[in-house]
Amino acid sequence: MSATGPLHGIRIVDLTTVIMGPYATQILADYGADVIKVEPPEGDIMRGAAPMKGPKMGHLHLQMNRNKRGVVLDVKKEGGRRALLRLCEKADVFVHNVRPAAMRRLRLSYDEVRAANPRIVYASLLGFGSGGPYAGKPAYDDLIQGACALPALLGRAGGPPAYVPANMADRVVAVNAVHVILAALLCRERTGEGQEVELPMFETLAQFVLDDHMGGRTFDPPLGPPGYSRLLHRRPFETKDGYVCALVYNDKQWEGFFHAIGRPGDVAANPHLATYAERARNYEEAYASLATIFKTRTTREWLDLLEANDIPCVRLNQLDDLIDDPHLRAVGFFQEIDHPTEGRLRLTGIPSRWSESRPSVDRPPPRLGEHSVEVLREAGLTPAEIERLIAEGATVDGR
């Protein structure tokens, strides 16, 4: 927990697993909140994501759980459930991604947690909103991407339907979860009252996709089909020896591009591509004409030419290129830390820069149950009570 971060003094009990919840609480932990990651005795499933050095210390766990304290509680056991409520008594936020019916069975619903702490913000990260017919259905990144038409959009862009090869839904919802939780905390500071907030994956990603692609169905009656044509046709341009990412977008860039390649007359010769408004009606033709031209030079030649003429461009990075990127190195994006059991680690850093209250990476990702005893003592449990929880398998001393 950072002693200088903007959320220093905020305590969050984190009953989330996989990607969405842990990524959200990592951002909050980076901002200085004291995040207590509560795991079942077998640990968060992401601990098993290879590669790894030590058991249950997979790379995704290491990348998403720094700055947190790790506690094991089996909340299916009465002792574990009661211990969790003791943690909530002194917490500002309780966040989970368990389906509401399961939380009711566990007797950890909002009403039950609120009884322990009326000022708590109870954040439920769900697959689908509780008021609709999909409520309670299982939800994973693949399923939410599919439900929100991302694979179909990739299919319309020219290939078979495919998932975006990143945990897009999980991470988009996680970032939204951060600001939802912060807004609820601000509201509590103004009113003195906690509340339950619900953030569903489906609705959140639907907004993310449809804000770009409502198209003609923005209007009632519709002015045309949904979809934003430019996004369906854009892709890296193939060169003689690879690919380049370039944005020949507005009228100045369009004219500058054809002037730079020595063909200024091409703009006037194609009046239906000469202005942004006309290109917006003919994106397929516009991008096809550029694609033919880009194949005539090497990537390096294009980068030099486009940069000299103030046309936005970057080379197409592979993952190793991104990790070794000189800009990321110069701004200190990666954080290297020594983990007591996993050795030297390179973690993605904190992108924001602060003149004061600076977030920082101060604590390595926890071993399973590493802070169980420490945190339970802070919650007021006696040594005898903690030993009893260990004996009945409701917690693990992972020191």
Secondary structure, DSSP 8 states (H G I E B T S, - for coil): --SSSTTTT-EEEEE--TTHHHHHHHHHHHTT-EEEEEE-TT--GGGG-SS-SSTT--HHHHHH-TTEEEEE--TTSHHHHHHHHHHHHT-SEEEE-S-HHHHHHTT-SHHHHHHH-TT-EEEEEESS-TTSTTTT----HHHHHHHTTHHHHHHHTTSS----SS-HHHHHHHHHHHHHHHHHHHHHHHHS--EEEEEEHHHHHHHHHHHHH-GGGGSSS-SS-S--HHHHH---EE-SSSEEEE---SHHHHHHHHHHTT-THHHHH-GGGSSHHHHHH-HHHHHHHHHHHHTTS-HHHHHHHHHHTT--EEE---HHHHHT-HHHHHTT-SEEEEETTTEEEEE-------SSS-----S----TTTTHHHHHHHTT--HHHHHHHHHTTS-----
